[in-house]
Amino acid sequence: MKIAVLKETRSGETRVAATPETVKKFISLGASIAVQSGAGDAARFSDADYAAAGARVSPSAADAVQGADVILKVLAPSSEELRVFPRGVKLIGVLSAYTDPDSVASYARLGVDAMAMELMPRITRAQSMDVLSSQSNLAGYKAVIDAAAYYGRALPMMMTAAGTIAAAKVFIMGAGVAGLQAIATARRLGAVVSATDVRFAAKEQVNSLGATFVTVDEEAMKEAETAGGYAKEMSADFQKRQAEFVAGHIAKQDIVITTALIPGRPAPKLVSEEMVRAMKPGSVIVDLAVEAGGNVALSRPGEAIETGGVTILGFKNVPGRLAADASSLYARNVYNFIAAFFDKERKSFSADPEDAIIKAVTLTRGGAVVHEAFAPKEAEPVLEAEAEPEDAPEDTTDAEDED
């Protein structure tokens, strides 16, 4: 089996889908590897590193994919890249199918079997393949580091002969993977940390990291929680009280980091303009959801702006700001995925289409869209009305009222 690793072409993308470490692992499985020249440069993996690991370094994408069975990417390929893909090849990457559904039809039309790593199911045997978790973990860490760089003061409390410096107050909105890592990082730097989440089950995790869980009404959250630990939609009264509570809490913070994302939907607005204006001059807000519409009303994708003395960071591709580590984790996720379904006797990637993991990530197969979220819906058959008996009374119903 030949695996091709391509250089990322989208602006600002610094990661690479395979590292010299995973190249060695793929070769030990029995695969051959072709790496496009320069694919790892931005992540500090040179062509010489890949060659030393056993890969063949190809001068172009077209050369790398020639005869390939699998193509590895970080982000979805451009239309120009797709033109050189051989029919029947398996494409593995973060394909952003929900934000670019037209691309799914393109994969099918060109005969590319596309597998979207971001759709990996949250089940035990897929944990080592979960790219969202590995990348979010780094994003949460980097968000705190970025905030500290723009915050004009120290984060920990410092007691000196000249006086005491108070610890910075950091508020994390959302206690998922990114939020929990942000909490841990801010705590390690000595900040006083608080956090909130729509799931009351997150309270224990927040507290275990030394942070304070804040909410307006814990009992209401408990009642709205399902047996599986997920949150039901809260009442309008709770939402109003929670918003007022959060607004008051944000006004007292030095740093706020928002992490809320909903797959396939715009990011929820958590911080309004009024909340931003209520913060002290010198405060910093980091919006990790800026590329999905943003959690913060004034954040701008790819920019660091200042309004009323408050700095709002809306950096894109935050994991890519730690390119080497982000690439290493992503590459291991991809390797674990392929290795789990690798037939060592045939030396091929062979997966049961009905396997829970394969079914969840596969967008297209054999020239057709097979993922249930993107497959074209079949038109429902139109049933002809039964003929009325000859002696039926005349129908006086207006046409506009008919179903």
MARTI-526256 format. One record per residue (C-alpha): residue number from 0; y, z, x. Coordinates in steps of 0.25 Angstrom, whole numbers. Example, Ala and Ser with C-alpha at 12.3 -4.5 7.8 and 13.67 -1.06 7.14 Angstrom:
REM residues 2
<nr = 0 yy = -18 zz = 31 xx = 49> .
<nr = 1 yy = -4 zz = 29 xx = 55> .
REM end
This chain:
REM residues 403
<nr = 0 yy = 0 zz = 0 xx = 0> .
<nr = 1 yy = 14 zz = -4 xx = 5> .
<nr = 2 yy = 26 zz = 5 xx = 2> .
<nr = 3 yy = 40 zz = 0 xx = 4> .
<nr = 4 yy = 51 zz = 10 xx = 6> .
<nr = 5 yy = 65 zz = 4 xx = 4> .
<nr = 6 yy = 79 zz = 7 xx = 8> .
<nr = 7 yy = 88 zz = 13 xx = -3> .
<nr = 8 yy = 99 zz = 3 xx = -7> .
<nr = 9 yy = 107 zz = 11 xx = -17> .
<nr = 10 yy = 120 zz = 17 xx = -13> .
<nr = 11 yy = 119 zz = 31 xx = -8> .
<nr = 12 yy = 104 zz = 32 xx = -7> .
<nr = 13 yy = 100 zz = 38 xx = 6> .
<nr = 14 yy = 85 zz = 42 xx = 3> .
<nr = 15 yy = 73 zz = 34 xx = 6> .
<nr = 16 yy = 60 zz = 34 xx = -1> .
<nr = 17 yy = 50 zz = 36 xx = 11> .
<nr = 18 yy = 52 zz = 44 xx = 24> .
<nr = 19 yy = 44 zz = 42 xx = 37> .
<nr = 20 yy = 36 zz = 55 xx = 32> .
<nr = 21 yy = 32 zz = 48 xx = 19> .
<nr = 22 yy = 29 zz = 35 xx = 26> .
<nr = 23 yy = 19 zz = 42 xx = 35> .
<nr = 24 yy = 13 zz = 48 xx = 22> .
<nr = 25 yy = 12 zz = 34 xx = 15> .
<nr = 26 yy = 5 zz = 28 xx = 27> .
<nr = 27 yy = -5 zz = 39 xx = 28> .
<nr = 28 yy = -9 zz = 36 xx = 13> .
<nr = 29 yy = -11 zz = 21 xx = 17> .
<nr = 30 yy = 2 zz = 14 xx = 13> .
<nr = 31 yy = 11 zz = 6 xx = 22> .
<nr = 32 yy = 26 zz = 8 xx = 22> .
<nr = 33 yy = 37 zz = -2 xx = 23> .
<nr = 34 yy = 51 zz = 5 xx = 24> .
<nr = 35 yy = 64 zz = -4 xx = 23> .
<nr = 36 yy = 72 zz = -2 xx = 35> .
<nr = 37 yy = 83 zz = 8 xx = 34> .
<nr = 38 yy = 77 zz = 14 xx = 22> .
<nr = 39 yy = 78 zz = 28 xx = 28> .
<nr = 40 yy = 90 zz = 27 xx = 36> .
<nr = 41 yy = 99 zz = 35 xx = 26> .
<nr = 42 yy = 89 zz = 46 xx = 26> .
<nr = 43 yy = 88 zz = 46 xx = 41> .
<nr = 44 yy = 74 zz = 40 xx = 42> .
<nr = 45 yy = 74 zz = 28 xx = 51> .
<nr = 46 yy = 66 zz = 15 xx = 51> .
<nr = 47 yy = 60 zz = 20 xx = 64> .
<nr = 48 yy = 55 zz = 33 xx = 57> .
<nr = 49 yy = 48 zz = 25 xx = 46> .
<nr = 50 yy = 42 zz = 16 xx = 56> .
<nr = 51 yy = 37 zz = 28 xx = 64> .
<nr = 52 yy = 31 zz = 33 xx = 51> .
<nr = 53 yy = 23 zz = 20 xx = 50> .
<nr = 54 yy = 32 zz = 12 xx = 40> .
<nr = 55 yy = 36 zz = -3 xx = 42> .
<nr = 56 yy = 51 zz = -4 xx = 42> .
<nr = 57 yy = 55 zz = -16 xx = 34> .
<nr = 58 yy = 68 zz = -23 xx = 36> .
<nr = 59 yy = 71 zz = -25 xx = 21> .
<nr = 60 yy = 67 zz = -21 xx = 7> .
<nr = 61 yy = 60 zz = -34 xx = 5> .
<nr = 62 yy = 52 zz = -33 xx = 17> .
<nr = 63 yy = 48 zz = -18 xx = 14> .
<nr = 64 yy = 43 zz = -21 xx = 0> .
<nr = 65 yy = 35 zz = -34 xx = 3> .
<nr = 66 yy = 21 zz = -31 xx = -1> .
<nr = 67 yy = 25 zz = -16 xx = -5> .
<nr = 68 yy = 16 zz = -9 xx = -15> .
<nr = 69 yy = 26 zz = 3 xx = -17> .
<nr = 70 yy = 41 zz = 3 xx = -14> .
<nr = 71 yy = 48 zz = 17 xx = -12> .
<nr = 72 yy = 63 zz = 19 xx = -16> .
<nr = 73 yy = 72 zz = 31 xx = -18> .
<nr = 74 yy = 81 zz = 24 xx = -29> .
<nr = 75 yy = 78 zz = 12 xx = -38> .
<nr = 76 yy = 79 zz = -2 xx = -31> .
<nr = 77 yy = 90 zz = -11 xx = -33> .
<nr = 78 yy = 88 zz = -24 xx = -40> .
<nr = 79 yy = 89 zz = -31 xx = -27> .
<nr = 80 yy = 78 zz = -22 xx = -21> .
<nr = 81 yy = 69 zz = -25 xx = -33> .
<nr = 82 yy = 69 zz = -40 xx = -30> .
<nr = 83 yy = 60 zz = -38 xx = -17> .
<nr = 84 yy = 50 zz = -28 xx = -24> .
<nr = 85 yy = 36 zz = -34 xx = -25> .
<nr = 86 yy = 30 zz = -35 xx = -39> .
<nr = 87 yy = 21 zz = -23 xx = -42> .
<nr = 88 yy = 27 zz = -14 xx = -31> .
<nr = 89 yy = 28 zz = 1 xx = -35> .
<nr = 90 yy = 43 zz = 6 xx = -34> .
<nr = 91 yy = 44 zz = 21 xx = -32> .
<nr = 92 yy = 58 zz = 28 xx = -32> .
<nr = 93 yy = 68 zz = 35 xx = -40> .
<nr = 94 yy = 71 zz = 23 xx = -50> .
<nr = 95 yy = 81 zz = 30 xx = -59> .
<nr = 96 yy = 74 zz = 23 xx = -71> .
<nr = 97 yy = 82 zz = 31 xx = -82> .
<nr = 98 yy = 96 zz = 27 xx = -76> .
<nr = 99 yy = 92 zz = 13 xx = -73> .
<nr = 100 yy = 81 zz = 9 xx = -84> .
<nr = 101 yy = 84 zz = -6 xx = -81> .
<nr = 102 yy = 78 zz = -5 xx = -67> .
<nr = 103 yy = 64 zz = -1 xx = -74> .
<nr = 104 yy = 64 zz = -15 xx = -81> .
<nr = 105 yy = 67 zz = -21 xx = -68> .
<nr = 106 yy = 55 zz = -15 xx = -61> .
<nr = 107 yy = 46 zz = -20 xx = -72> .
<nr = 108 yy = 52 zz = -34 xx = -71> .
<nr = 109 yy = 50 zz = -35 xx = -56> .
<nr = 110 yy = 36 zz = -29 xx = -57> .
<nr = 111 yy = 39 zz = -16 xx = -49> .
<nr = 112 yy = 31 zz = -3 xx = -53> .
<nr = 113 yy = 43 zz = 7 xx = -53> .
<nr = 114 yy = 40 zz = 22 xx = -51> .
<nr = 115 yy = 52 zz = 31 xx = -53> .
<nr = 116 yy = 51 zz = 44 xx = -45> .
<nr = 117 yy = 61 zz = 51 xx = -53> .
<nr = 118 yy = 52 zz = 51 xx = -65> .
<nr = 119 yy = 41 zz = 59 xx = -58> .
<nr = 120 yy = 36 zz = 69 xx = -68> .
<nr = 121 yy = 38 zz = 84 xx = -66> .
<nr = 122 yy = 23 zz = 87 xx = -65> .
<nr = 123 yy = 16 zz = 96 xx = -54> .
<nr = 124 yy = 9 zz = 84 xx = -47> .
<nr = 125 yy = 22 zz = 76 xx = -46> .
<nr = 126 yy = 31 zz = 87 xx = -40> .
<nr = 127 yy = 30 zz = 81 xx = -26> .
<nr = 128 yy = 34 zz = 68 xx = -31> .
<nr = 129 yy = 46 zz = 73 xx = -39> .
<nr = 130 yy = 58 zz = 66 xx = -33> .
<nr = 131 yy = 68 zz = 72 xx = -42> .
<nr = 132 yy = 65 zz = 86 xx = -38> .
<nr = 133 yy = 65 zz = 83 xx = -23> .
<nr = 134 yy = 78 zz = 75 xx = -23> .
<nr = 135 yy = 85 zz = 85 xx = -33> .
<nr = 136 yy = 81 zz = 97 xx = -24> .
<nr = 137 yy = 89 zz = 90 xx = -12> .
<nr = 138 yy = 100 zz = 87 xx = -22> .
<nr = 139 yy = 101 zz = 102 xx = -26> .
<nr = 140 yy = 102 zz = 106 xx = -12> .
<nr = 141 yy = 112 zz = 95 xx = -8> .
<nr = 142 yy = 121 zz = 98 xx = -20> .
<nr = 143 yy = 123 zz = 112 xx = -14> .
<nr = 144 yy = 126 zz = 107 xx = 0> .
<nr = 145 yy = 136 zz = 97 xx = -5> .
<nr = 146 yy = 143 zz = 108 xx = -14> .
<nr = 147 yy = 144 zz = 117 xx = -2> .
<nr = 148 yy = 150 zz = 106 xx = 6> .
<nr = 149 yy = 161 zz = 103 xx = -4> .
<nr = 150 yy = 163 zz = 118 xx = -7> .
<nr = 151 yy = 174 zz = 123 xx = 2> .
<nr = 152 yy = 168 zz = 137 xx = 4> .
<nr = 153 yy = 156 zz = 144 xx = 8> .
<nr = 154 yy = 144 zz = 146 xx = -1> .
<nr = 155 yy = 138 zz = 159 xx = 3> .
<nr = 156 yy = 145 zz = 173 xx = 3> .
<nr = 157 yy = 151 zz = 176 xx = 17> .
<nr = 158 yy = 155 zz = 190 xx = 21> .
<nr = 159 yy = 165 zz = 189 xx = 33> .
<nr = 160 yy = 175 zz = 198 xx = 40> .
<nr = 161 yy = 186 zz = 190 xx = 34> .
<nr = 162 yy = 180 zz = 192 xx = 20> .
<nr = 163 yy = 169 zz = 187 xx = 10> .
<nr = 164 yy = 167 zz = 173 xx = 5> .
<nr = 165 yy = 161 zz = 173 xx = -9> .
<nr = 166 yy = 148 zz = 165 xx = -11> .
<nr = 167 yy = 150 zz = 152 xx = -19> .
<nr = 168 yy = 145 zz = 151 xx = -33> .
<nr = 169 yy = 136 zz = 139 xx = -36> .
<nr = 170 yy = 131 zz = 135 xx = -50> .
<nr = 171 yy = 119 zz = 125 xx = -51> .
<nr = 172 yy = 118 zz = 118 xx = -65> .
<nr = 173 yy = 104 zz = 114 xx = -67> .
<nr = 174 yy = 92 zz = 121 xx = -60> .
<nr = 175 yy = 82 zz = 110 xx = -58> .
<nr = 176 yy = 78 zz = 106 xx = -44> .
<nr = 177 yy = 92 zz = 102 xx = -39> .
<nr = 178 yy = 98 zz = 114 xx = -45> .
<nr = 179 yy = 88 zz = 124 xx = -40> .
<nr = 180 yy = 89 zz = 118 xx = -26> .
<nr = 181 yy = 104 zz = 119 xx = -27> .
<nr = 182 yy = 103 zz = 134 xx = -31> .
<nr = 183 yy = 94 zz = 137 xx = -19> .
<nr = 184 yy = 103 zz = 130 xx = -10> .
<nr = 185 yy = 116 zz = 136 xx = -15> .
<nr = 186 yy = 109 zz = 150 xx = -14> .
<nr = 187 yy = 105 zz = 147 xx = 0> .
<nr = 188 yy = 119 zz = 144 xx = 4> .
<nr = 189 yy = 123 zz = 158 xx = -2> .
<nr = 190 yy = 130 zz = 153 xx = -15> .
<nr = 191 yy = 130 zz = 161 xx = -28> .
<nr = 192 yy = 122 zz = 152 xx = -37> .
<nr = 193 yy = 120 zz = 151 xx = -52> .
<nr = 194 yy = 113 zz = 140 xx = -60> .
<nr = 195 yy = 110 zz = 135 xx = -74> .
<nr = 196 yy = 100 zz = 126 xx = -81> .
<nr = 197 yy = 96 zz = 122 xx = -95> .
<nr = 198 yy = 82 zz = 128 xx = -93> .
<nr = 199 yy = 81 zz = 143 xx = -93> .
<nr = 200 yy = 69 zz = 142 xx = -85> .
<nr = 201 yy = 78 zz = 138 xx = -73> .
<nr = 202 yy = 83 zz = 152 xx = -73> .
<nr = 203 yy = 72 zz = 158 xx = -65> .
<nr = 204 yy = 72 zz = 147 xx = -54> .
<nr = 205 yy = 87 zz = 149 xx = -53> .
<nr = 206 yy = 86 zz = 164 xx = -51> .
<nr = 207 yy = 75 zz = 162 xx = -41> .
<nr = 208 yy = 84 zz = 155 xx = -32> .
<nr = 209 yy = 94 zz = 166 xx = -33> .
<nr = 210 yy = 104 zz = 159 xx = -43> .
<nr = 211 yy = 109 zz = 164 xx = -56> .
<nr = 212 yy = 105 zz = 157 xx = -69> .
<nr = 213 yy = 117 zz = 156 xx = -78> .
<nr = 214 yy = 117 zz = 152 xx = -93> .
<nr = 215 yy = 124 zz = 156 xx = -105> .
<nr = 216 yy = 112 zz = 160 xx = -113> .
<nr = 217 yy = 98 zz = 162 xx = -107> .
<nr = 218 yy = 91 zz = 166 xx = -120> .
<nr = 219 yy = 96 zz = 153 xx = -127> .
<nr = 220 yy = 90 zz = 145 xx = -115> .
<nr = 221 yy = 77 zz = 152 xx = -116> .
<nr = 222 yy = 76 zz = 149 xx = -130> .
<nr = 223 yy = 79 zz = 134 xx = -127> .
<nr = 224 yy = 68 zz = 133 xx = -117> .
<nr = 225 yy = 55 zz = 126 xx = -119> .
<nr = 226 yy = 42 zz = 131 xx = -115> .
<nr = 227 yy = 42 zz = 121 xx = -103> .
<nr = 228 yy = 55 zz = 127 xx = -98> .
<nr = 229 yy = 64 zz = 116 xx = -102> .
<nr = 230 yy = 77 zz = 118 xx = -110> .
<nr = 231 yy = 79 zz = 113 xx = -124> .
<nr = 232 yy = 92 zz = 108 xx = -129> .
<nr = 233 yy = 102 zz = 120 xx = -130> .
<nr = 234 yy = 110 zz = 123 xx = -142> .
<nr = 235 yy = 124 zz = 118 xx = -143> .
<nr = 236 yy = 129 zz = 133 xx = -143> .
<nr = 237 yy = 121 zz = 136 xx = -130> .
<nr = 238 yy = 126 zz = 123 xx = -123> .
<nr = 239 yy = 141 zz = 127 xx = -127> .
<nr = 240 yy = 139 zz = 141 xx = -122> .
<nr = 241 yy = 132 zz = 136 xx = -109> .
<nr = 242 yy = 143 zz = 126 xx = -106> .
<nr = 243 yy = 154 zz = 137 xx = -107> .
<nr = 244 yy = 146 zz = 146 xx = -98> .
<nr = 245 yy = 143 zz = 136 xx = -88> .
<nr = 246 yy = 158 zz = 132 xx = -88> .
<nr = 247 yy = 162 zz = 147 xx = -85> .
<nr = 248 yy = 151 zz = 148 xx = -74> .
<nr = 249 yy = 155 zz = 135 xx = -67> .
<nr = 250 yy = 170 zz = 139 xx = -66> .
<nr = 251 yy = 165 zz = 151 xx = -57> .
<nr = 252 yy = 157 zz = 142 xx = -48> .
<nr = 253 yy = 160 zz = 136 xx = -34> .
<nr = 254 yy = 149 zz = 126 xx = -34> .
<nr = 255 yy = 142 zz = 119 xx = -46> .
<nr = 256 yy = 130 zz = 110 xx = -45> .
<nr = 257 yy = 124 zz = 102 xx = -57> .
<nr = 258 yy = 110 zz = 97 xx = -56> .
<nr = 259 yy = 107 zz = 93 xx = -71> .
<nr = 260 yy = 100 zz = 79 xx = -73> .
<nr = 261 yy = 92 zz = 74 xx = -85> .
<nr = 262 yy = 83 zz = 62 xx = -81> .
<nr = 263 yy = 87 zz = 49 xx = -88> .
<nr = 264 yy = 99 zz = 55 xx = -94> .
<nr = 265 yy = 114 zz = 58 xx = -89> .
<nr = 266 yy = 116 zz = 71 xx = -82> .
<nr = 267 yy = 121 zz = 82 xx = -92> .
<nr = 268 yy = 136 zz = 86 xx = -90> .
<nr = 269 yy = 136 zz = 101 xx = -85> .
<nr = 270 yy = 150 zz = 102 xx = -79> .
<nr = 271 yy = 162 zz = 98 xx = -87> .
<nr = 272 yy = 176 zz = 95 xx = -82> .
<nr = 273 yy = 181 zz = 108 xx = -87> .
<nr = 274 yy = 170 zz = 115 xx = -79> .
<nr = 275 yy = 174 zz = 108 xx = -67> .
<nr = 276 yy = 188 zz = 111 xx = -68> .
<nr = 277 yy = 185 zz = 126 xx = -71> .
<nr = 278 yy = 179 zz = 127 xx = -57> .
<nr = 279 yy = 187 zz = 133 xx = -45> .
<nr = 280 yy = 193 zz = 123 xx = -35> .
<nr = 281 yy = 184 zz = 121 xx = -23> .
<nr = 282 yy = 171 zz = 122 xx = -32> .
<nr = 283 yy = 161 zz = 111 xx = -31> .
<nr = 284 yy = 152 zz = 104 xx = -41> .
<nr = 285 yy = 140 zz = 96 xx = -37> .
<nr = 286 yy = 134 zz = 86 xx = -48> .
<nr = 287 yy = 120 zz = 82 xx = -45> .
<nr = 288 yy = 119 zz = 74 xx = -57> .
<nr = 289 yy = 131 zz = 65 xx = -55> .
<nr = 290 yy = 122 zz = 52 xx = -54> .
<nr = 291 yy = 117 zz = 55 xx = -68> .
<nr = 292 yy = 130 zz = 57 xx = -74> .
<nr = 293 yy = 134 zz = 70 xx = -68> .
<nr = 294 yy = 133 zz = 85 xx = -73> .
<nr = 295 yy = 148 zz = 87 xx = -70> .
<nr = 296 yy = 159 zz = 80 xx = -78> .
<nr = 297 yy = 167 zz = 75 xx = -66> .
<nr = 298 yy = 157 zz = 72 xx = -55> .
<nr = 299 yy = 157 zz = 58 xx = -50> .
<nr = 300 yy = 144 zz = 51 xx = -44> .
<nr = 301 yy = 145 zz = 50 xx = -29> .
<nr = 302 yy = 158 zz = 58 xx = -28> .
<nr = 303 yy = 164 zz = 71 xx = -24> .
<nr = 304 yy = 176 zz = 74 xx = -32> .
<nr = 305 yy = 186 zz = 85 xx = -33> .
<nr = 306 yy = 193 zz = 89 xx = -46> .
<nr = 307 yy = 201 zz = 101 xx = -48> .
<nr = 308 yy = 196 zz = 107 xx = -35> .
<nr = 309 yy = 182 zz = 106 xx = -39> .
<nr = 310 yy = 173 zz = 96 xx = -31> .
<nr = 311 yy = 162 zz = 89 xx = -39> .
<nr = 312 yy = 151 zz = 82 xx = -30> .
<nr = 313 yy = 144 zz = 70 xx = -37> .
<nr = 314 yy = 136 zz = 65 xx = -25> .
<nr = 315 yy = 125 zz = 55 xx = -28> .
<nr = 316 yy = 111 zz = 55 xx = -23> .
<nr = 317 yy = 112 zz = 69 xx = -18> .
<nr = 318 yy = 98 zz = 70 xx = -13> .
<nr = 319 yy = 101 zz = 58 xx = -4> .
<nr = 320 yy = 112 zz = 66 xx = 3> .
<nr = 321 yy = 100 zz = 72 xx = 9> .
<nr = 322 yy = 93 zz = 59 xx = 12> .
<nr = 323 yy = 82 zz = 63 xx = 22> .
<nr = 324 yy = 77 zz = 75 xx = 14> .
<nr = 325 yy = 79 zz = 68 xx = 1> .
<nr = 326 yy = 71 zz = 56 xx = 6> .
<nr = 327 yy = 60 zz = 64 xx = 12> .
<nr = 328 yy = 58 zz = 72 xx = -2> .
<nr = 329 yy = 59 zz = 59 xx = -10> .
<nr = 330 yy = 49 zz = 52 xx = 0> .
<nr = 331 yy = 39 zz = 63 xx = -2> .
<nr = 332 yy = 40 zz = 62 xx = -17> .
<nr = 333 yy = 37 zz = 47 xx = -16> .
<nr = 334 yy = 26 zz = 49 xx = -6> .
<nr = 335 yy = 19 zz = 60 xx = -15> .
<nr = 336 yy = 20 zz = 51 xx = -27> .
<nr = 337 yy = 13 zz = 39 xx = -20> .
<nr = 338 yy = 3 zz = 48 xx = -13> .
<nr = 339 yy = -1 zz = 54 xx = -26> .
<nr = 340 yy = -5 zz = 40 xx = -31> .
<nr = 341 yy = -10 zz = 34 xx = -18> .
<nr = 342 yy = -24 zz = 28 xx = -18> .
<nr = 343 yy = -28 zz = 30 xx = -4> .
<nr = 344 yy = -40 zz = 21 xx = -5> .
<nr = 345 yy = -32 zz = 9 xx = -10> .
<nr = 346 yy = -20 zz = 14 xx = -3> .
<nr = 347 yy = -11 zz = 11 xx = -15> .
<nr = 348 yy = -2 zz = 18 xx = -24> .
<nr = 349 yy = -11 zz = 19 xx = -37> .
<nr = 350 yy = -7 zz = 27 xx = -49> .
<nr = 351 yy = -12 zz = 29 xx = -63> .
<nr = 352 yy = -1 zz = 24 xx = -72> .
<nr = 353 yy = -5 zz = 35 xx = -82> .
<nr = 354 yy = -3 zz = 46 xx = -71> .
<nr = 355 yy = 8 zz = 56 xx = -76> .
<nr = 356 yy = 16 zz = 54 xx = -63> .
<nr = 357 yy = 15 zz = 38 xx = -62> .
<nr = 358 yy = 18 zz = 37 xx = -77> .
<nr = 359 yy = 30 zz = 45 xx = -76> .
<nr = 360 yy = 36 zz = 37 xx = -64> .
<nr = 361 yy = 32 zz = 23 xx = -67> .
<nr = 362 yy = 43 zz = 14 xx = -73> .
<nr = 363 yy = 36 zz = 1 xx = -72> .
<nr = 364 yy = 22 zz = -5 xx = -69> .
<nr = 365 yy = 17 zz = -19 xx = -69> .
<nr = 366 yy = 30 zz = -25 xx = -73> .
<nr = 367 yy = 32 zz = -16 xx = -85> .
<nr = 368 yy = 40 zz = -4 xx = -88> .
<nr = 369 yy = 30 zz = 7 xx = -90> .
<nr = 370 yy = 38 zz = 20 xx = -90> .
<nr = 371 yy = 39 zz = 25 xx = -105> .
<nr = 372 yy = 54 zz = 28 xx = -103> .
<nr = 373 yy = 58 zz = 14 xx = -99> .
<nr = 374 yy = 47 zz = 5 xx = -105> .
<nr = 375 yy = 53 zz = -4 xx = -116> .
<nr = 376 yy = 50 zz = 2 xx = -130> .
<nr = 377 yy = 41 zz = -7 xx = -139> .
<nr = 378 yy = 48 zz = -11 xx = -152> .
<nr = 379 yy = 42 zz = -4 xx = -164> .
<nr = 380 yy = 35 zz = -14 xx = -173> .
<nr = 381 yy = 43 zz = -18 xx = -186> .
<nr = 382 yy = 35 zz = -15 xx = -198> .
<nr = 383 yy = 36 zz = -25 xx = -209> .
<nr = 384 yy = 40 zz = -18 xx = -223> .
<nr = 385 yy = 29 zz = -19 xx = -233> .
<nr = 386 yy = 31 zz = -29 xx = -244> .
<nr = 387 yy = 36 zz = -22 xx = -257> .
<nr = 388 yy = 27 zz = -23 xx = -269> .
<nr = 389 yy = 32 zz = -33 xx = -279> .
<nr = 390 yy = 36 zz = -23 xx = -289> .
<nr = 391 yy = 44 zz = -14 xx = -280> .
<nr = 392 yy = 58 zz = -10 xx = -284> .
<nr = 393 yy = 70 zz = -17 xx = -278> .
<nr = 394 yy = 74 zz = -10 xx = -265> .
<nr = 395 yy = 89 zz = -6 xx = -267> .
<nr = 396 yy = 90 zz = 1 xx = -253> .
<nr = 397 yy = 102 zz = -3 xx = -245> .
<nr = 398 yy = 98 zz = -11 xx = -232> .
<nr = 399 yy = 107 zz = -1 xx = -224> .
<nr = 400 yy = 99 zz = 11 xx = -228> .
<nr = 401 yy = 85 zz = 5 xx = -224> .
<nr = 402 yy = 78 zz = 11 xx = -212> .
REM end
